[in-house]
Amino acid sequence: MDIIQTPLFGQREQRTQWLFERFAPLFASGKVLDVGCYQAPMRRFIGPERYTGVDFVGDPDIRLNLEQIDRLPFDDGAFDTVICIEVLEHLNNLYTLAPDLFRVSSSHVLISLPNAWRDARMKIARGVGSIAHYGLPLKPPFDRHKWFFNIEEARQFLQHLAPPGWECRITVTEPRRGALVRGLRRLRYSGAAYGNRYGQTVWAAYSRAAAPR
């Protein structure tokens, strides 16, 4: 499994800028739907005339609770590109909503999933601390993750998600580390084990295959 390094994103907008530059061809033209946009940082990069964000909190263009629907309120192929970044792990209904992302896209879909194992492993090993998205707070949480999975499971799920006629390109990222640290980690862990321990995010970029001539 190939893993590329990214800067340490201190703010959501920094991650959005990296995303916009890394997957630039998906945003070059046409209308973009941002599913689970929260504060909609991608709007600034794309422009409000081409951008539509949906969510039930933050600054969406359309206020929509994704857990209460199985079908997005848009026509087939209404958008050129559909993105869903760090969202599906929050939804009980991901098995029905995720396939609908492809229905409303005419060309591209970009989905990311985090690595829950990475955030949990050190705290579990040390026996102290809590896992923010999976804990048991005294009061009901505003939001939480509903699924606990590793990089390999996320990769397999995203590859399996591609409908017939769509091509899928998987990218795994981890926060940038020094060459010595990364080298020592690679010596001890390889393949899926390295990804499951240190990979942070799985990105799946889908493109509708060109019709044969």
CYANA upper distance limits for C-alpha pairs under 8 A (distance plus 0.5 A):
  1 MET  CA    172 VAL  CA      8.50
  1 MET  CA    191 GLY  CA      6.19
  1 MET  CA    192 ALA  CA      7.05
  1 MET  CA    195 GLY  CA      7.71
  2 ASP  CA    171 THR  CA      7.99
  2 ASP  CA    172 VAL  CA      7.28
  3 ILE  CA    171 THR  CA      7.46
  3 ILE  CA    172 VAL  CA      5.35
  3 ILE  CA    173 THR  CA      5.80
  3 ILE  CA    174 GLU  CA      7.30
  3 ILE  CA    195 GLY  CA      7.94
  3 ILE  CA    199 GLY  CA      7.63
  4 ILE  CA    171 THR  CA      8.09
  4 ILE  CA    172 VAL  CA      6.83
  4 ILE  CA    173 THR  CA      5.40
  4 ILE  CA    174 GLU  CA      6.92
  5 GLN  CA    173 THR  CA      6.03
  5 GLN  CA    174 GLU  CA      5.54
  5 GLN  CA    175 PRO  CA      6.04
  5 GLN  CA    176 ARG  CA      5.37
  5 GLN  CA    177 ARG  CA      8.21
  6 THR  CA    173 THR  CA      7.03
  6 THR  CA    174 GLU  CA      6.66
  6 THR  CA    175 PRO  CA      5.59
  6 THR  CA    176 ARG  CA      5.78
  7 PRO  CA    175 PRO  CA      6.35
  7 PRO  CA    176 ARG  CA      6.02
  8 LEU  CA    175 PRO  CA      6.02
  8 LEU  CA    176 ARG  CA      7.12
  9 PHE  CA     14 GLN  CA      6.20
  9 PHE  CA     15 ARG  CA      6.20
 10 GLY  CA     14 GLN  CA      7.46
 11 GLN  CA     15 ARG  CA      7.37
 12 ARG  CA     16 THR  CA      6.76
 12 ARG  CA     41 PRO  CA      8.08
 13 GLU  CA     17 GLN  CA      6.67
 13 GLU  CA     41 PRO  CA      6.31
 13 GLU  CA     42 MET  CA      8.41
 14 GLN  CA     18 TRP  CA      6.89
 15 ARG  CA     19 LEU  CA      6.61
 16 THR  CA     20 PHE  CA      6.52
 16 THR  CA     41 PRO  CA      7.19
 16 THR  CA     42 MET  CA      6.76
 17 GLN  CA     21 GLU  CA      6.72
 17 GLN  CA     42 MET  CA      8.39
 17 GLN  CA     45 PHE  CA      8.13
 18 TRP  CA     22 ARG  CA      6.36
 19 LEU  CA     23 PHE  CA      6.50
 19 LEU  CA     24 ALA  CA      8.43
 20 PHE  CA     24 ALA  CA      5.99
 20 PHE  CA     27 PHE  CA      7.75
 20 PHE  CA     42 MET  CA      8.29
 20 PHE  CA     45 PHE  CA      7.91
 23 PHE  CA     27 PHE  CA      7.82
 24 ALA  CA     28 ALA  CA      6.70
 26 LEU  CA     81 THR  CA      6.89
 26 LEU  CA    108 HIS  CA      6.97
 27 PHE  CA     32 VAL  CA      7.82
 27 PHE  CA     46 ILE  CA      7.60
 27 PHE  CA     81 THR  CA      7.69
 30 GLY  CA     50 ARG  CA      7.05
 30 GLY  CA     79 PHE  CA      7.79
 30 GLY  CA     80 ASP  CA      5.93
 30 GLY  CA     81 THR  CA      7.94
 31 LYS  CA     50 ARG  CA      5.12
 31 LYS  CA     51 TYR  CA      6.54
 31 LYS  CA     52 THR  CA      8.33
 31 LYS  CA     79 PHE  CA      5.59
 31 LYS  CA     80 ASP  CA      5.77
 31 LYS  CA     81 THR  CA      6.99
 32 VAL  CA     50 ARG  CA      6.58
 32 VAL  CA     51 TYR  CA      5.52
 32 VAL  CA     52 THR  CA      6.75
 32 VAL  CA     79 PHE  CA      6.25
 32 VAL  CA     80 ASP  CA      6.60
 32 VAL  CA     81 THR  CA      5.34
 32 VAL  CA     82 VAL  CA      6.22
 32 VAL  CA     83 ILE  CA      8.03
 33 LEU  CA     51 TYR  CA      6.71
 33 LEU  CA     52 THR  CA      5.44
 33 LEU  CA     53 GLY  CA      6.39
 33 LEU  CA     54 VAL  CA      8.24
 33 LEU  CA     79 PHE  CA      6.86
 33 LEU  CA     81 THR  CA      6.89
 33 LEU  CA     82 VAL  CA      5.20
 33 LEU  CA     83 ILE  CA      6.73
 34 ASP  CA     40 ALA  CA      8.27
 34 ASP  CA     51 TYR  CA      8.05
 34 ASP  CA     52 THR  CA      6.64
 34 ASP  CA     53 GLY  CA      5.09
 34 ASP  CA     54 VAL  CA      6.81
 34 ASP  CA     82 VAL  CA      6.57
 34 ASP  CA     83 ILE  CA      5.50
 34 ASP  CA     84 CYS  CA      6.62
 35 VAL  CA     53 GLY  CA      6.66
 35 VAL  CA     54 VAL  CA      5.81
 35 VAL  CA     55 ASP  CA      7.27
 35 VAL  CA     82 VAL  CA      7.79
 35 VAL  CA     83 ILE  CA      6.59
 35 VAL  CA     84 CYS  CA      5.46
 35 VAL  CA     85 ILE  CA      8.13
 35 VAL  CA     87 VAL  CA      8.30
 36 GLY  CA     53 GLY  CA      7.67
 36 GLY  CA     54 VAL  CA      6.16
 36 GLY  CA     55 ASP  CA      5.26
 36 GLY  CA     56 PHE  CA      8.46
 36 GLY  CA     66 LEU  CA      8.17
 36 GLY  CA     84 CYS  CA      6.88
 36 GLY  CA     85 ILE  CA      7.80
 36 GLY  CA     87 VAL  CA      6.46
 37 CYS  CA     41 PRO  CA      8.26
 37 CYS  CA     53 GLY  CA      5.87
 37 CYS  CA     54 VAL  CA      6.35
 37 CYS  CA     55 ASP  CA      6.34
 37 CYS  CA     58 GLY  CA      8.29
 37 CYS  CA     59 ASP  CA      8.27
 37 CYS  CA     60 PRO  CA      6.94
 37 CYS  CA     84 CYS  CA      8.34
 37 CYS  CA     85 ILE  CA      8.41
 38 TYR  CA     54 VAL  CA      8.27
 38 TYR  CA     55 ASP  CA      6.45
 38 TYR  CA     56 PHE  CA      8.28
 38 TYR  CA     57 VAL  CA      6.41
 38 TYR  CA     58 GLY  CA      5.01
 38 TYR  CA     59 ASP  CA      6.51
 38 TYR  CA     60 PRO  CA      6.95
 39 GLN  CA     57 VAL  CA      8.45
 39 GLN  CA     58 GLY  CA      5.18
 39 GLN  CA     59 ASP  CA      5.18
 39 GLN  CA     60 PRO  CA      7.29
 40 ALA  CA     53 GLY  CA      6.85
 40 ALA  CA     58 GLY  CA      8.15
 40 ALA  CA     59 ASP  CA      6.60
 40 ALA  CA     60 PRO  CA      6.87
 41 PRO  CA     45 PHE  CA      8.06
 42 MET  CA     46 ILE  CA      6.76
 43 ARG  CA     47 GLY  CA      5.87
 43 ARG  CA     48 PRO  CA      6.24
 43 ARG  CA     51 TYR  CA      6.41
 43 ARG  CA     52 THR  CA      8.33
 43 ARG  CA     53 GLY  CA      8.42
 44 ARG  CA     48 PRO  CA      7.79
 46 ILE  CA     50 ARG  CA      7.10
 46 ILE  CA     51 TYR  CA      6.90
 47 GLY  CA     51 TYR  CA      6.68
 48 PRO  CA     52 THR  CA      7.87
 52 THR  CA     60 PRO  CA      8.14
 52 THR  CA     61 ASP  CA      6.37
 52 THR  CA     62 ILE  CA      8.06
 53 GLY  CA     60 PRO  CA      5.36
 53 GLY  CA     61 ASP  CA      5.63
 53 GLY  CA     62 ILE  CA      6.90
 54 VAL  CA     60 PRO  CA      5.50
 54 VAL  CA     61 ASP  CA      6.50
 54 VAL  CA     62 ILE  CA      5.37
 54 VAL  CA     63 ARG  CA      6.26
 54 VAL  CA     64 LEU  CA      6.45
 55 ASP  CA     59 ASP  CA      8.37
 55 ASP  CA     60 PRO  CA      6.12
 55 ASP  CA     62 ILE  CA      7.31
 55 ASP  CA     63 ARG  CA      5.77
 55 ASP  CA     64 LEU  CA      5.49
 55 ASP  CA     65 ASN  CA      6.64
 55 ASP  CA     66 LEU  CA      7.53
 56 PHE  CA     60 PRO  CA      8.04
 56 PHE  CA     63 ARG  CA      5.45
 56 PHE  CA     64 LEU  CA      5.31
 56 PHE  CA     65 ASN  CA      5.36
 56 PHE  CA     66 LEU  CA      8.05
 57 VAL  CA     63 ARG  CA      7.79
 65 ASN  CA     69 ILE  CA      7.74
 66 LEU  CA     70 ASP  CA      8.25
 66 LEU  CA     91 LEU  CA      7.98
 66 LEU  CA     97 LEU  CA      8.49
 67 GLU  CA     91 LEU  CA      6.27
 67 GLU  CA     92 ASN  CA      7.24
 67 GLU  CA     93 ASN  CA      6.66
 69 ILE  CA     97 LEU  CA      7.98
 70 ASP  CA     93 ASN  CA      7.51
 70 ASP  CA     96 THR  CA      6.01
 70 ASP  CA     97 LEU  CA      5.46
 70 ASP  CA    100 ASP  CA      8.24
 71 ARG  CA     96 THR  CA      8.24
 71 ARG  CA     97 LEU  CA      6.69
 71 ARG  CA    100 ASP  CA      6.63
 72 LEU  CA     97 LEU  CA      8.22
 72 LEU  CA    100 ASP  CA      7.34
 72 LEU  CA    101 LEU  CA      8.30
 72 LEU  CA    104 VAL  CA      8.29
 74 PHE  CA     78 ALA  CA      6.92
 74 PHE  CA    104 VAL  CA      6.93
 75 ASP  CA    104 VAL  CA      6.64
 76 ASP  CA    103 ARG  CA      5.85
 76 ASP  CA    104 VAL  CA      5.03
 76 ASP  CA    105 SER  CA      7.49
 76 ASP  CA    106 SER  CA      8.32
 77 GLY  CA    103 ARG  CA      6.70
 77 GLY  CA    104 VAL  CA      4.82
 77 GLY  CA    105 SER  CA      4.93
 77 GLY  CA    106 SER  CA      4.83
 78 ALA  CA    104 VAL  CA      5.84
 78 ALA  CA    105 SER  CA      6.68
 78 ALA  CA    106 SER  CA      7.44
 79 PHE  CA    104 VAL  CA      6.61
 79 PHE  CA    105 SER  CA      5.45
 79 PHE  CA    106 SER  CA      6.58
 80 ASP  CA    105 SER  CA      5.93
 80 ASP  CA    106 SER  CA      5.48
 80 ASP  CA    107 SER  CA      5.70
 80 ASP  CA    108 HIS  CA      6.77
 81 THR  CA    105 SER  CA      6.25
 81 THR  CA    106 SER  CA      7.59
 81 THR  CA    107 SER  CA      6.59
 81 THR  CA    108 HIS  CA      5.07
 81 THR  CA    109 VAL  CA      6.06
 81 THR  CA    110 LEU  CA      8.20
 82 VAL  CA    101 LEU  CA      7.08
 82 VAL  CA    102 PHE  CA      8.25
 82 VAL  CA    104 VAL  CA      8.10
 82 VAL  CA    105 SER  CA      6.45
 82 VAL  CA    108 HIS  CA      6.87
 82 VAL  CA    109 VAL  CA      5.24
 82 VAL  CA    110 LEU  CA      6.82
 83 ILE  CA    109 VAL  CA      6.19
 83 ILE  CA    110 LEU  CA      5.12
 83 ILE  CA    111 ILE  CA      6.36
 84 CYS  CA     88 LEU  CA      7.98
 84 CYS  CA    110 LEU  CA      6.79
 84 CYS  CA    111 ILE  CA      5.34
 84 CYS  CA    112 SER  CA      7.15
 85 ILE  CA    110 LEU  CA      8.06
 85 ILE  CA    111 ILE  CA      6.03
 85 ILE  CA    112 SER  CA      5.39
 85 ILE  CA    113 LEU  CA      7.61
 86 GLU  CA    111 ILE  CA      8.19
 86 GLU  CA    112 SER  CA      5.99
 86 GLU  CA    113 LEU  CA      5.81
 86 GLU  CA    114 PRO  CA      7.02
 87 VAL  CA     91 LEU  CA      7.75
 87 VAL  CA    112 SER  CA      8.31
 87 VAL  CA    113 LEU  CA      7.97
 88 LEU  CA     94 LEU  CA      6.14
 88 LEU  CA     98 ALA  CA      7.84
 88 LEU  CA    113 LEU  CA      7.69
 89 GLU  CA     94 LEU  CA      8.01
 89 GLU  CA    113 LEU  CA      7.41
 89 GLU  CA    114 PRO  CA      8.43
 89 GLU  CA    145 HIS  CA      5.89
 89 GLU  CA    146 LYS  CA      6.33
 89 GLU  CA    147 TRP  CA      6.11
 90 HIS  CA    143 ASP  CA      7.87
 90 HIS  CA    144 ARG  CA      6.46
 90 HIS  CA    145 HIS  CA      4.94
 90 HIS  CA    146 LYS  CA      5.84
 90 HIS  CA    147 TRP  CA      7.92
 91 LEU  CA    145 HIS  CA      7.95
 91 LEU  CA    146 LYS  CA      6.76
 92 ASN  CA    146 LYS  CA      6.72
 93 ASN  CA     97 LEU  CA      6.65
 94 LEU  CA     98 ALA  CA      5.92
 95 TYR  CA     99 PRO  CA      7.66
 96 THR  CA    100 ASP  CA      7.55
 97 LEU  CA    101 LEU  CA      7.50
 98 ALA  CA    102 PHE  CA      8.38
 98 ALA  CA    161 LEU  CA      8.33
 99 PRO  CA    103 ARG  CA      7.75
 99 PRO  CA    161 LEU  CA      7.30
 99 PRO  CA    163 PRO  CA      8.37
100 ASP  CA    104 VAL  CA      7.27
101 LEU  CA    105 SER  CA      7.14
101 LEU  CA    109 VAL  CA      7.63
102 PHE  CA    106 SER  CA      8.30
102 PHE  CA    109 VAL  CA      7.14
102 PHE  CA    163 PRO  CA      8.25
105 SER  CA    109 VAL  CA      7.34
106 SER  CA    208 ARG  CA      7.95
107 SER  CA    207 SER  CA      6.21
107 SER  CA    208 ARG  CA      5.73
108 HIS  CA    205 ALA  CA      7.84
108 HIS  CA    206 TYR  CA      6.03
108 HIS  CA    207 SER  CA      5.12
108 HIS  CA    208 ARG  CA      6.92
109 VAL  CA    205 ALA  CA      6.51
109 VAL  CA    206 TYR  CA      5.53
109 VAL  CA    207 SER  CA      7.14
110 LEU  CA    203 TRP  CA      7.65
110 LEU  CA    204 ALA  CA      6.22
110 LEU  CA    205 ALA  CA      5.12
110 LEU  CA    206 TYR  CA      6.69
111 ILE  CA    203 TRP  CA      6.36
111 ILE  CA    204 ALA  CA      5.76
111 ILE  CA    205 ALA  CA      7.19
112 SER  CA    201 THR  CA      7.12
112 SER  CA    202 VAL  CA      5.94
112 SER  CA    203 TRP  CA      4.90
112 SER  CA    204 ALA  CA      6.69
113 LEU  CA    154 ALA  CA      7.07
113 LEU  CA    201 THR  CA      6.20
113 LEU  CA    202 VAL  CA      5.82
113 LEU  CA    203 TRP  CA      7.27
114 PRO  CA    151 ILE  CA      8.06
114 PRO  CA    154 ALA  CA      8.48
114 PRO  CA    200 GLN  CA      6.37
114 PRO  CA    201 THR  CA      4.92
114 PRO  CA    202 VAL  CA      6.85
115 ASN  CA    119 ASP  CA      7.71
115 ASN  CA    149 PHE  CA      7.04
115 ASN  CA    150 ASN  CA      5.53
115 ASN  CA    151 ILE  CA      5.87
115 ASN  CA    154 ALA  CA      8.27
115 ASN  CA    196 ASN  CA      7.69
115 ASN  CA    199 GLY  CA      7.15
115 ASN  CA    200 GLN  CA      5.73
115 ASN  CA    201 THR  CA      6.29
115 ASN  CA    202 VAL  CA      8.12
116 ALA  CA    120 ALA  CA      6.89
116 ALA  CA    148 PHE  CA      6.21
116 ALA  CA    149 PHE  CA      6.14
116 ALA  CA    150 ASN  CA      6.36
117 TRP  CA    121 ARG  CA      6.24
117 TRP  CA    148 PHE  CA      7.96
117 TRP  CA    149 PHE  CA      7.02
117 TRP  CA    150 ASN  CA      5.81
117 TRP  CA    151 ILE  CA      8.46
117 TRP  CA    196 ASN  CA      7.05
117 TRP  CA    197 ARG  CA      7.14
118 ARG  CA    122 MET  CA      8.34
118 ARG  CA    150 ASN  CA      8.21
118 ARG  CA    196 ASN  CA      7.28
118 ARG  CA    197 ARG  CA      5.78
118 ARG  CA    198 TYR  CA      6.34
118 ARG  CA    199 GLY  CA      7.51
118 ARG  CA    200 GLN  CA      7.25
119 ASP  CA    123 LYS  CA      8.38
119 ASP  CA    131 ILE  CA      7.69
120 ALA  CA    124 ILE  CA      6.58
120 ALA  CA    131 ILE  CA      6.61
121 ARG  CA    125 ALA  CA      6.55
121 ARG  CA    197 ARG  CA      8.15
122 MET  CA    126 ARG  CA      6.57
123 LYS  CA    127 GLY  CA      6.39
123 LYS  CA    128 VAL  CA      6.15
123 LYS  CA    129 GLY  CA      6.25
123 LYS  CA    130 SER  CA      7.47
123 LYS  CA    131 ILE  CA      8.07
124 ILE  CA    128 VAL  CA      7.38
130 SER  CA    134 TYR  CA      8.48
130 SER  CA    135 GLY  CA      6.57
131 ILE  CA    135 GLY  CA      5.98
133 HIS  CA    143 ASP  CA      8.41
133 HIS  CA    144 ARG  CA      5.43
133 HIS  CA    145 HIS  CA      5.86
134 TYR  CA    144 ARG  CA      7.10
134 TYR  CA    145 HIS  CA      6.85
134 TYR  CA    146 LYS  CA      8.42
137 PRO  CA    141 PRO  CA      7.39
149 PHE  CA    153 GLU  CA      6.60
149 PHE  CA    154 ALA  CA      7.24
150 ASN  CA    154 ALA  CA      6.74
150 ASN  CA    196 ASN  CA      5.92
151 ILE  CA    155 ARG  CA      6.55
151 ILE  CA    192 ALA  CA      8.30
151 ILE  CA    195 GLY  CA      6.56
151 ILE  CA    196 ASN  CA      5.53
151 ILE  CA    199 GLY  CA      7.16
151 ILE  CA    200 GLN  CA      8.30
151 ILE  CA    201 THR  CA      7.86
151 ILE  CA    202 VAL  CA      7.18
152 GLU  CA    156 GLN  CA      6.71
152 GLU  CA    192 ALA  CA      6.85
152 GLU  CA    195 GLY  CA      7.87
152 GLU  CA    196 ASN  CA      7.09
153 GLU  CA    157 PHE  CA      6.60
154 ALA  CA    158 LEU  CA      6.63
154 ALA  CA    202 VAL  CA      7.30
155 ARG  CA    159 GLN  CA      6.67
155 ARG  CA    170 ILE  CA      7.77
155 ARG  CA    202 VAL  CA      7.02
156 GLN  CA    160 HIS  CA      6.57
157 PHE  CA    161 LEU  CA      6.61
158 LEU  CA    162 ALA  CA      7.50
158 LEU  CA    204 ALA  CA      6.99
159 GLN  CA    168 CYS  CA      7.03
159 GLN  CA    170 ILE  CA      8.31
159 GLN  CA    204 ALA  CA      8.21
162 ALA  CA    166 TRP  CA      6.43
162 ALA  CA    167 GLU  CA      7.55
162 ALA  CA    168 CYS  CA      7.16
162 ALA  CA    206 TYR  CA      7.82
165 GLY  CA    208 ARG  CA      6.56
165 GLY  CA    209 ALA  CA      5.99
166 TRP  CA    206 TYR  CA      6.88
166 TRP  CA    207 SER  CA      6.07
166 TRP  CA    208 ARG  CA      4.87
166 TRP  CA    209 ALA  CA      5.79
167 GLU  CA    206 TYR  CA      5.94
167 GLU  CA    207 SER  CA      5.77
167 GLU  CA    208 ARG  CA      6.70
167 GLU  CA    209 ALA  CA      6.60
168 CYS  CA    204 ALA  CA      6.93
168 CYS  CA    205 ALA  CA      6.22
168 CYS  CA    206 TYR  CA      4.96
168 CYS  CA    207 SER  CA      7.16
169 ARG  CA    204 ALA  CA      6.20
169 ARG  CA    205 ALA  CA      5.68
169 ARG  CA    206 TYR  CA      6.85
170 ILE  CA    202 VAL  CA      7.48
170 ILE  CA    203 TRP  CA      6.20
170 ILE  CA    204 ALA  CA      5.14
170 ILE  CA    205 ALA  CA      6.97
171 THR  CA    202 VAL  CA      6.40
171 THR  CA    203 TRP  CA      5.53
171 THR  CA    204 ALA  CA      6.95
172 VAL  CA    199 GLY  CA      7.04
172 VAL  CA    200 GLN  CA      7.88
172 VAL  CA    201 THR  CA      6.24
172 VAL  CA    202 VAL  CA      5.07
172 VAL  CA    203 TRP  CA      6.64
173 THR  CA    199 GLY  CA      6.30
173 THR  CA    200 GLN  CA      6.25
173 THR  CA    201 THR  CA      5.88
173 THR  CA    202 VAL  CA      7.10
173 THR  CA    203 TRP  CA      8.45
174 GLU  CA    198 TYR  CA      6.99
174 GLU  CA    199 GLY  CA      5.25
174 GLU  CA    200 GLN  CA      5.32
174 GLU  CA    201 THR  CA      7.35
175 PRO  CA    200 GLN  CA      7.62
177 ARG  CA    181 VAL  CA      7.05
177 ARG  CA    182 ARG  CA      6.77
178 GLY  CA    182 ARG  CA      6.71
179 ALA  CA    183 GLY  CA      6.37
180 LEU  CA    184 LEU  CA      6.68
181 VAL  CA    185 ARG  CA      6.75
182 ARG  CA    186 ARG  CA      6.65
183 GLY  CA    187 LEU  CA      6.78
184 LEU  CA    188 ARG  CA      7.03
185 ARG  CA    189 TYR  CA      6.47
185 ARG  CA    194 TYR  CA      7.97
186 ARG  CA    190 SER  CA      6.28
186 ARG  CA    194 TYR  CA      7.41
189 TYR  CA    193 ALA  CA      6.25
189 TYR  CA    194 TYR  CA      5.50
190 SER  CA    194 TYR  CA      5.53
190 SER  CA    195 GLY  CA      8.46
191 GLY  CA    195 GLY  CA      7.26
192 ALA  CA    196 ASN  CA      6.50
193 ALA  CA    197 ARG  CA      6.75
194 TYR  CA    198 TYR  CA      6.47
194 TYR  CA    199 GLY  CA      7.78
195 GLY  CA    199 GLY  CA      5.06
